[in-house]
Amino acid sequence: MTGRSTRGYVALDEESNRLVYLKDCWRVDMRDMLTEGQVLRRLNLNAVDHVPTLVCDGDVGEQRTATQNYPSKDSAPLRAHRHYRVVVEEIGSPLDEFKNARELIEIVYHCLLG
């Protein structure tokens, strides 16, 4: 595996009985690198606007890649990854569901502000 295999799902938070967004991916496994959840937690604690509201996050058991232990064909070193999930309150919309270009540009603008 050389990519992060990111997938996203609308999921049910059983504690609150509400729909949330669950992102499932393989994150780079480096001690000094913050996880997406750690970054969101800091942004949420500092009341930064236009960023998702973290519900929870964490590694999925001890699932780790082993491909970094083998030489790659193009001699570029591969990094170790861990299976990781992050859940946020906000559920986005597919790009083809925006009414017009202005609506999409406003969303991108809010992302840049965040």
Secondary structure in CASP SS format (residue, H / E / C, confidence):
PFRMAT SS
TARGET T0000
AUTHOR 0000-0000-0000
METHOD secondary structure of the structure
MODEL  1
M C 1.00
T C 1.00
G C 1.00
R C 1.00
S C 1.00
T C 1.00
R E 1.00
G E 1.00
Y E 1.00
V E 1.00
A E 1.00
L E 1.00
D E 1.00
E C 1.00
E C 1.00
S C 1.00
N C 1.00
R E 1.00
L E 1.00
V E 1.00
Y E 1.00
L E 1.00
K E 1.00
D E 1.00
C E 1.00
W E 1.00
R E 1.00
V E 1.00
D C 1.00
M C 1.00
R C 1.00
D C 1.00
M C 1.00
L C 1.00
T C 1.00
E H 1.00
G H 1.00
Q H 1.00
V H 1.00
L H 1.00
R H 1.00
R H 1.00
L H 1.00
N H 1.00
L H 1.00
N C 1.00
A C 1.00
V C 1.00
D C 1.00
H C 1.00
V C 1.00
P C 1.00
T C 1.00
L E 1.00
V E 1.00
C E 1.00
D E 1.00
G E 1.00
D E 1.00
V E 1.00
G E 1.00
E E 1.00
Q E 1.00
R E 1.00
T C 1.00
A C 1.00
T H 1.00
Q H 1.00
N H 1.00
Y C 1.00
P C 1.00
S C 1.00
K C 1.00
D C 1.00
S C 1.00
A C 1.00
P C 1.00
L C 1.00
R C 1.00
A C 1.00
H E 1.00
R E 1.00
H E 1.00
Y E 1.00
R E 1.00
V E 1.00
V E 1.00
V E 1.00
E C 1.00
E C 1.00
I C 1.00
G C 1.00
S C 1.00
P C 1.00
L H 1.00
D H 1.00
E H 1.00
F C 1.00
K C 1.00
N C 1.00
A H 1.00
R H 1.00
E H 1.00
L H 1.00
I H 1.00
E H 1.00
I H 1.00
V H 1.00
Y H 1.00
H H 1.00
C H 1.00
L H 1.00
L H 1.00
G C 1.00
END
